[in-house]
Amino acid sequence: MSAEPGTRRTIFAVEREKRWRIWLLFGLLLAMVFAIAWVPCVLFALYLYQGSPEASMGGLVATVLEIGGLILGVSLVIAVSYWFIAQIGARDRLLRAMHCKPLDPHDRYHQRLADVVEEMRLATGMARIECYTVATLGLNAFSFSDLRGGGAIGVTEGALARLSRQQLEGVVAHEFAHIVSGSYITATVSCMLFGIYSSLGESLEEGGEYYYPIFLLRGWLALMELASSVPTAALNWERERQADVAAARFTRDPLSLAEALRIIGRHPGGAGYIPEGLAPLCIRDTQSSSSELRGGWRQTHPPIDERVDALLALAHVSPGDFDRQVERAAETFDKREHWSPSPGATAAGSDPSAVSSAGGAMTCPSCGAGLQEADYEGLRIFVCASCGGRLAGTGQVERILARREVGFSDEQQHLADLLAADGDRLRRAAVLARGHPGVGGIACPKCGATMLRRHFNYVHAVEIDYCLACSLYWFEKDELEALQILCECQSG
């Protein structure tokens, strides 16, 4: 994958961000600070004017103008201070807000993403690009600037699991189009000023507190989101369209990006739990159903169908032919699902190269046999070849639930059906059994501490053992596969 010599600026249709857009964001911030401070002062002056019959209208106007001039100066100082403070630690705050995690060098899916990003980086000549994932079943991707000359690209685990390499290349090329054009700097600054605090507003609403300071803070956050939504949408619509075109020209494969957008738009898992205020950084709106509630004038992204049609025009492909191609691609993808044998069966001898000894360091907490390291959904977890148990970390389980490689047996499907049908009864029985004698936990294979016996979560009544110290899950035979089946049925 390489760009033609001397055509870098023509390949990426998006021009470098104009300075006036940064000034527009600063002007919006200054106007908001001034309005919040000036309006109460005017109302207070009017209140005094009504209470004083000797006051004249001219004196009132002069007083309001004097106060307005003073407030404007104070607002300018506040806006400048907030402008620079908001950009301190921008990278780390965005990573926390998006729940980003670094790539796992031992994860096959993560390595594929790292290879695609590195190919794009070399082709575009970028100096430094960091890569992250988000542990959610939703399909999304994003890019932002660290405001120090570097950039970051992230892809959700759901997108890594559901997109082919060609489709993933199209998505990554879209994000690189933002980076090369410089438009991601404007989007990053906008989100740092206004959008990153949307999650704080959601937390305050969930808290249900109505004290006066909390009420004022909620109002301030709501005003910031409302005031920034219109210019953000106006700037972001065009940059998304241009990034789609630039990515298609760069990869010379507009259909793969169109297929990826179609899959992303139709996936029932949505965009994941990336905060709504950070939607301008993403390839899609973070709230798939928000358009009906907010109105088109506040949408941060053009409709996906319009973006797909623009890519089809570049490829000179009719919508009907494209739909048939998408159907064939979906059938091919379905055939790729559940093709891998279970690590338990592998350990029994079907593919000895896929399983390695754990060096005798850990033993099965159920039967005492030695645990072996095996490939499971692109990850390296520990399995017991004797009883079929699995030991995996918290982050590994999150990624496993997004992937669909391992095939399921009839027994595992039957267990999942029983868990789905009797979930309420199993949850009540687990609560009643807590603290009773004879209900002891097993020892963690890594640290030896007693593991906590509980259900995986309230939705899926799969009993697991969890070590709080090591963040490790122990699944008895078929429990991990049954949990995967339940999650797949829920996400579609």
C-alpha positions in Angstrom: 0.0 0.0 0.0 1.7 3.2 -1.1 0.8 6.7 -2.4 1.9 7.9 -5.8 4.9 10.1 -5.6 4.1 13.8 -5.6 0.3 13.3 -5.3 -0.1 13.3 -1.6 -2.1 16.5 -1.5 -4.3 15.4 -4.3 -5.0 12.0 -2.8 -6.3 13.6 0.4 -9.1 15.9 -0.7 -9.4 17.5 2.8 -7.3 20.7 3.1 -5.5 21.6 6.2 -7.7 23.2 8.8 -8.0 27.0 8.4 -7.1 29.2 11.3 -10.5 30.9 11.3 -12.1 27.7 12.6 -9.9 27.8 15.7 -10.8 31.4 16.2 -14.4 30.5 15.7 -14.2 28.1 18.6 -12.5 30.7 20.8 -15.1 33.3 19.9 -17.9 30.8 20.8 -16.2 30.2 24.2 -15.8 33.9 24.8 -19.5 34.6 23.9 -20.7 31.9 26.2 -18.7 33.1 29.2 -19.8 36.7 28.5 -23.4 35.8 28.2 -23.5 33.7 31.4 -21.9 36.6 33.3 -23.6 39.6 31.6 -27.2 38.4 31.5 -27.6 38.1 35.3 -26.0 41.5 35.8 -28.5 43.1 33.4 -31.4 41.4 35.1 -30.1 42.6 38.5 -29.8 46.2 37.1 -33.4 46.1 35.8 -34.6 44.9 39.2 -32.8 47.9 40.9 -34.3 50.2 38.2 -37.8 49.1 38.9 -37.3 49.5 42.6 -35.9 53.0 42.4 -38.4 55.6 40.9 -35.7 58.3 40.8 -33.5 56.3 38.4 -33.4 57.4 34.8 -33.3 55.2 31.7 -30.1 56.9 30.5 -28.5 56.2 33.8 -29.6 52.6 33.6 -28.2 52.2 30.0 -24.9 53.8 31.1 -24.6 51.5 34.1 -25.3 48.4 31.9 -22.7 49.5 29.4 -20.1 50.1 32.1 -20.9 46.7 33.6 -20.8 45.1 30.2 -17.3 46.5 29.4 -16.0 45.3 32.7 -17.6 41.8 32.3 -16.2 41.6 28.7 -12.6 42.1 30.0 -13.1 39.6 32.8 -14.7 37.1 30.3 -11.7 37.5 28.0 -9.4 36.6 30.9 -11.6 33.6 31.9 -11.9 32.4 28.3 -8.1 32.6 27.6 -7.4 30.8 30.9 -10.0 28.1 30.2 -8.7 27.7 26.6 -5.2 26.8 27.8 -6.3 24.8 30.9 -8.6 22.7 28.8 -5.7 21.6 26.6 -3.5 20.5 29.5 -3.3 16.7 29.5 -5.7 16.5 26.6 -4.4 13.1 25.4 -4.8 11.4 28.8 -8.3 12.9 29.5 -9.6 11.8 26.1 -8.2 8.3 26.6 -10.0 8.0 29.9 -13.2 9.4 28.5 -13.2 6.9 25.7 -12.2 4.0 27.9 -9.2 3.4 25.6 -6.7 0.5 26.2 -3.3 0.0 24.6 -2.8 -2.8 22.1 -2.0 -6.3 23.4 1.1 -7.6 21.5 -0.1 -11.2 22.0 -3.6 -10.6 20.5 -3.9 -11.6 16.9 -6.7 -9.1 16.2 -4.7 -6.2 17.8 -1.7 -7.2 15.8 -3.7 -6.9 12.6 -4.8 -3.4 13.6 -1.2 -2.4 14.4 -0.1 -3.7 11.0 -2.7 -1.7 9.2 -2.0 1.5 11.1 1.8 1.1 10.6 1.2 0.6 6.8 -0.8 3.8 6.7 1.7 5.7 8.8 4.5 4.8 6.5 2.5 5.6 3.4 1.5 9.0 4.6 4.8 9.9 6.2 3.4 10.6 9.7 6.0 10.7 12.4 4.0 9.4 15.4 0.6 7.7 15.7 -0.5 5.8 18.7 -3.1 3.0 18.5 -5.8 2.0 21.0 -8.8 -0.2 21.3 -12.1 0.2 23.2 -13.6 -2.9 24.9 -17.2 -2.6 23.6 -19.3 -4.7 21.3 -20.3 -1.5 19.4 -18.7 -0.6 16.1 -16.8 2.6 15.9 -13.4 4.2 15.2 -11.9 7.6 16.1 -8.9 9.8 15.8 -7.7 12.8 17.8 -4.6 15.0 18.3 -2.5 15.0 21.4 -2.0 18.8 20.6 1.8 18.2 20.6 2.3 17.1 17.0 1.2 13.5 17.4 -2.1 11.7 16.9 -4.0 8.7 18.2 -6.3 6.2 16.4 -8.7 3.9 18.1 -11.0 1.1 17.0 -13.6 -0.7 19.1 -13.3 -4.4 19.7 -16.6 -4.9 18.0 -15.3 -3.4 14.8 -12.1 -5.5 15.0 -14.2 -8.6 15.2 -16.8 -7.8 12.6 -14.8 -6.1 9.8 -12.5 -7.8 7.3 -9.0 -6.6 6.8 -10.0 -4.6 3.6 -12.9 -3.0 5.5 -10.6 -2.2 8.4 -8.1 -0.6 6.0 -10.9 1.7 4.7 -11.9 2.7 8.3 -8.3 3.4 9.3 -7.7 5.3 6.1 -10.7 7.5 6.9 -9.1 8.4 10.3 -5.7 9.0 8.6 -7.5 11.4 6.3 -8.4 13.6 9.3 -4.9 13.4 10.6 -3.1 14.3 7.3 -5.5 17.1 6.6 -5.1 18.6 10.1 -8.9 18.7 10.6 -8.6 16.5 13.7 -6.9 19.3 15.5 -10.0 21.5 15.3 -12.2 18.5 16.3 -10.0 17.7 19.3 -9.9 21.3 20.5 -13.7 21.5 20.2 -14.2 18.3 22.2 -11.8 19.4 24.9 -13.6 22.7 25.3 -17.2 21.5 25.1 -17.7 17.8 24.5 -15.5 16.0 27.0 -17.7 17.1 29.9 -20.9 15.5 28.5 -20.1 12.3 30.4 -19.9 14.4 33.6 -23.4 15.8 32.9 -24.7 12.3 32.4 -23.2 11.2 35.7 -24.9 14.2 37.5 -28.2 13.2 36.0 -27.8 9.6 37.1 -27.0 10.8 40.6 -30.5 12.4 40.9 -29.3 15.2 43.2 -30.9 18.6 43.0 -28.8 20.8 45.2 -28.4 24.4 43.9 -24.7 24.1 43.0 -25.4 20.8 41.2 -28.3 22.5 39.3 -26.1 25.3 38.2 -23.4 22.9 37.0 -25.9 20.9 35.1 -27.2 24.1 33.5 -23.6 25.2 32.5 -22.8 21.8 31.0 -26.1 21.7 29.1 -25.5 25.3 27.8 -22.0 24.3 26.6 -23.3 21.3 24.7 -26.1 23.2 23.1 -24.0 26.2 22.1 -21.3 24.1 20.6 -23.6 21.6 18.8 -24.6 23.8 15.9 -21.1 24.9 14.8 -19.7 21.5 15.5 -22.2 19.8 13.3 -21.6 22.4 10.5 -17.9 21.8 10.6 -18.0 18.1 11.0 -20.4 17.2 8.2 -18.1 18.4 5.5 -14.9 17.0 7.1 -16.5 13.6 7.3 -17.6 13.6 3.7 -14.1 14.7 2.6 -12.4 12.1 4.8 -14.5 9.4 3.1 -13.5 10.5 -0.3 -9.9 10.9 0.7 -9.8 7.4 2.2 -11.3 5.9 -0.9 -8.8 7.6 -3.2 -5.9 6.6 -0.9 -6.8 2.9 -0.7 -8.2 2.9 -4.3 -11.0 0.8 -2.8 -14.2 2.8 -2.1 -16.3 -0.3 -1.9 -14.5 -1.7 1.2 -15.1 1.6 3.1 -18.7 1.6 1.9 -19.2 -1.9 3.1 -17.7 -1.0 6.5 -20.0 2.0 6.9 -23.0 -0.1 6.0 -22.0 -2.7 8.6 -21.3 0.0 11.2 -24.6 1.7 10.6 -26.7 -1.4 10.8 -25.0 -3.1 13.7 -27.5 -3.5 16.6 -24.7 -2.9 19.1 -24.5 0.8 18.1 -21.4 2.8 18.6 -20.5 1.5 22.1 -20.2 3.7 25.2 -18.1 6.5 23.8 -19.5 9.7 25.3 -21.9 11.6 23.0 -19.9 14.8 23.4 -16.9 13.1 21.7 -18.9 12.1 18.6 -17.0 14.5 16.3 -13.9 12.5 16.8 -15.6 9.2 15.6 -16.4 7.8 12.2 -20.1 7.6 13.2 -22.5 9.3 15.6 -22.3 7.8 19.0 -26.0 7.8 19.5 -27.7 6.0 16.6 -31.2 7.0 17.7 -30.4 10.6 18.6 -31.4 12.1 15.2 -35.1 11.8 16.0 -34.7 13.4 19.4 -32.2 16.1 18.6 -33.1 17.1 15.1 -30.9 17.0 12.0 -29.4 20.4 12.8 -27.5 18.8 15.7 -26.3 15.6 14.1 -22.5 15.4 14.1 -22.3 13.2 11.1 -24.0 13.0 7.7 -26.4 10.1 7.3 -24.5 6.9 6.6 -26.6 6.1 3.5 -25.6 9.4 1.9 -21.9 8.6 2.6 -22.3 5.2 1.1 -23.9 6.7 -2.0 -21.0 9.1 -2.4 -18.5 6.2 -2.3 -20.6 4.2 -4.8 -20.4 7.2 -7.2 -16.6 7.1 -6.9 -16.6 3.4 -7.7 -19.2 3.7 -10.5 -21.3 1.0 -8.9 -25.1 1.1 -8.7 -26.8 0.7 -5.3 -28.4 -2.5 -6.5 -25.1 -4.1 -7.4 -23.6 -2.9 -4.1 -26.4 -4.4 -2.1 -25.9 -7.8 -3.7 -22.2 -7.5 -3.1 -22.8 -6.7 0.6 -25.1 -9.8 0.9 -22.4 -12.0 -0.6 -19.8 -10.5 1.7 -22.2 -11.1 4.7 -22.6 -14.8 3.6 -18.9 -15.2 3.4 -18.4 -13.6 6.8 -21.0 -15.9 8.3 -19.0 -18.9 7.0 -15.9 -17.5 8.7 -17.7 -17.5 12.1 -17.4 -20.4 14.5 -14.8 -22.2 12.4 -12.1 -22.7 15.1 -12.1 -25.9 17.3 -12.5 -25.6 21.0 -9.2 -25.3 22.9 -10.3 -28.3 25.0 -10.6 -30.4 21.9 -7.3 -29.0 20.6 -5.6 -29.9 23.9 -6.9 -33.5 23.4 -4.7 -33.8 20.3 -6.4 -32.3 17.3 -3.7 -29.6 16.9 -0.9 -29.9 19.5 1.0 -26.9 18.1 -1.8 -24.6 19.3 -1.3 -25.5 22.9 1.8 -25.0 25.0 2.6 -26.0 28.5 2.3 -23.4 31.3 5.6 -24.7 32.7 3.8 -26.3 35.7 3.4 -22.9 37.3 -0.4 -23.1 37.6 -2.7 -26.0 38.2 -6.4 -26.4 37.6 -8.3 -25.4 40.7 -11.0 -27.9 39.9 -9.1 -31.1 39.1 -5.5 -30.3 39.9 -4.2 -31.0 36.4 -1.6 -28.6 34.9 -3.0 -25.7 33.0 -1.8 -25.2 29.4 -1.7 -22.0 27.3 -3.9 -22.1 24.2 -5.1 -19.9 21.4 -8.7 -18.8 22.0 -10.3 -16.2 19.7 -6.8 -14.8 18.9 -5.8 -14.6 22.5 -3.6 -16.7 24.7 -5.5 -18.1 27.7 -5.0 -21.0 30.0 -7.1 -24.2 29.6 -7.3 -27.5 31.4 -7.1 -30.4 29.0 -8.5 -32.7 31.7 -11.7 -31.0 32.8 -12.1 -28.3 30.2 -11.8 -25.3 32.5 -10.6 -21.9 31.2 -8.6 -19.2 33.0 -8.7 -15.7 31.4 -8.1 -12.1 32.5 -10.9 -9.4 32.6 -9.7 -7.7 29.5 -9.4 -11.0 27.6 -12.9 -11.9 28.4 -14.2 -8.6 27.1 -12.5 -9.2 23.8 -13.5 -12.8 23.6 -17.2 -11.8 23.9 -16.8 -9.6 20.8 -15.4 -12.3 18.6 -16.9 -15.3 16.9 -14.2 -17.8 15.9 -14.7 -20.7 18.3 -17.4 -23.2 17.3 -20.0 -24.5 19.8 -21.1 -28.0 20.6 -24.7 -29.1 21.1 -24.0 -29.5 24.8 -22.8 -25.9 25.1 -25.8 -24.6 23.1 -28.1 -26.6 25.4 -26.4 -25.1 28.5 -26.9 -21.6 27.1 -30.6 -22.3 26.5 -31.0 -23.5 30.1 -29.2 -20.4 31.5 -31.4 -18.1 29.4 -34.6 -19.9 30.4 -33.8 -20.2 34.1 -31.8 -17.1 34.7 -34.1 -15.5 37.3 -34.3 -18.7 39.3 -30.5 -19.1 39.2 -29.9 -15.6 40.3 -32.3 -16.0 43.3 -30.7 -19.3 44.3 -27.2 -17.6 44.2 -28.3 -14.8 46.4 -29.9 -17.3 49.0 -26.7 -19.4 49.0 -24.4 -16.6 49.9 -22.7 -17.0 53.3 -24.1 -20.5 53.8 -21.7 -23.2 55.0 -20.5 -25.6 52.2 -20.5 -22.9 49.6 -16.7 -22.2 49.5 -14.7 -20.7 46.7 -11.8 -22.3 44.9 -8.2 -21.2 45.1 -6.9 -18.8 42.4 -4.4 -20.7 40.2 -2.1 -17.6 40.2 -2.0 -16.3 43.7 -3.7 -19.0 45.8 -6.3 -16.6 47.3 -10.0 -17.8 47.5 -11.9 -16.7 44.4 -15.3 -15.1 44.6 -18.1 -17.3 43.3 -20.8 -15.2 41.5 -22.6 -14.8 38.3 -20.8 -13.1 35.4 -23.3 -10.2 35.5 -27.0 -9.6 36.2 -28.0 -10.2 32.6 -26.2 -13.5 32.0 -26.6 -16.0 34.9 -23.4 -17.8 34.1 -21.6 -18.8 37.4 -17.9 -18.0 37.4 -15.1 -17.7 39.9 -13.3 -14.4 40.1 -10.0 -13.3 41.7 -10.1 -9.7 42.8 -6.4 -9.5 43.3 -5.4 -10.9 39.9 -8.5 -9.9 37.9 -8.8 -13.4 36.6 -12.0 -15.4 35.7 -12.2 -19.1 36.1 -14.8 -20.8 33.9 -15.8 -24.5 34.4 -16.3 -26.7 31.4 -18.5 -25.1 28.7 -19.3 -22.0 30.8 -17.2 -19.6 28.7 -18.8 -20.9 25.5 -22.3 -20.6 27.0 -21.6 -17.0 27.9 -20.4 -16.3 24.4 -23.6 -17.8 23.0 -25.8 -15.6 25.3 -23.9 -12.5 24.3 -24.1 -13.3 20.6 -27.9 -13.8 20.9 -28.2 -10.4 22.7 -26.0 -8.4 20.2 -27.4 -10.1 17.0 
